[in-house]
Amino acid sequence: MTQERKSCFGILDRVFPVGAEGLRQVPAACFECPDRTACLRAAMQTRDGLILRESILERSPAKGLAGRLRRWSDRKRLSALKKQQERTKP
């Protein structure tokens, strides 16, 4: 990771925008960036990233009881992360 981060670091709509087909994709310029992995992880931890993860979770089918329990647990974890972010905002 470099000392100086770019201005786009961790901004979901800049590092993982919706493409022409309506699907999210990483821009070609991001593949050259040495911080791309940390940047995408940071973007997915933002409120927009948590909402995206929640929508992906809602669309995925739960197979069997274990799948439903796992999805329920993941939804609870995402909800708790969103509430934690709201509390820490200035």
C-alpha positions in Angstrom: 0.0 0.0 0.0 1.3 3.4 -0.8 1.6 6.3 1.7 -0.5 8.7 -0.4 -3.9 7.4 -1.3 -5.7 8.6 -4.4 -8.9 10.7 -4.1 -11.0 7.8 -5.4 -9.9 5.4 -2.6 -12.8 3.6 -1.1 -15.6 5.4 -3.1 -17.8 2.6 -4.3 -19.2 4.4 -7.4 -15.7 5.2 -8.6 -13.9 1.9 -8.0 -16.9 -0.4 -8.6 -19.3 1.5 -10.9 -22.4 0.2 -12.7 -21.4 -0.5 -16.3 -23.4 -0.1 -19.5 -25.1 -3.5 -19.0 -26.3 -2.6 -15.5 -23.7 -4.8 -13.8 -20.9 -3.5 -11.5 -17.4 -3.8 -12.8 -13.9 -2.6 -11.8 -12.6 0.1 -14.2 -9.5 -0.9 -16.2 -7.5 1.9 -14.6 -8.0 0.3 -11.2 -6.1 -2.9 -12.3 -2.9 -0.9 -12.5 -3.3 0.6 -8.9 -1.3 -1.1 -6.2 -4.0 -0.3 -3.6 -6.8 -1.9 -5.6 -7.5 -4.7 -3.1 -7.5 -2.5 0.0 -9.5 0.1 -1.9 -12.3 -2.3 -2.9 -12.4 -3.7 0.6 -12.7 -0.2 2.0 -15.5 0.6 -0.5 -17.5 -2.5 0.5 -17.3 -1.4 4.2 -18.9 2.0 3.4 -22.7 2.4 3.8 -23.2 2.1 0.1 -21.1 -1.1 0.1 -23.1 -2.6 2.9 -26.3 -1.8 1.1 -24.9 -3.5 -2.0 -23.9 -6.6 0.0 -27.4 -6.6 1.5 -29.0 -6.5 -1.9 -26.8 -9.3 -3.2 -27.7 -11.4 -0.1 -31.4 -10.8 -0.7 -31.1 -12.0 -4.3 -29.2 -15.2 -3.5 -31.3 -18.3 -2.9 -31.0 -20.0 0.5 -30.8 -23.8 0.1 -32.1 -25.7 3.0 -32.2 -24.9 6.7 -28.4 -24.3 6.9 -28.6 -21.8 4.0 -31.5 -19.9 5.5 -29.7 -19.7 8.9 -26.5 -18.5 7.2 -28.4 -15.8 5.3 -30.2 -14.7 8.5 -26.9 -14.5 10.3 -25.3 -12.5 7.4 -28.3 -10.1 7.4 -27.9 -9.5 11.1 -24.2 -8.9 10.8 -24.7 -6.4 8.0 -27.5 -4.6 9.9 -25.2 -4.4 12.9 -22.4 -2.9 10.8 -24.7 -0.3 9.3 -25.9 0.7 12.8 -22.3 0.9 14.0 -21.4 3.2 11.2 -24.4 5.5 11.9 -23.3 5.8 15.6 -19.7 6.7 14.7 -20.7 9.4 12.2 -19.8 12.9 13.4 
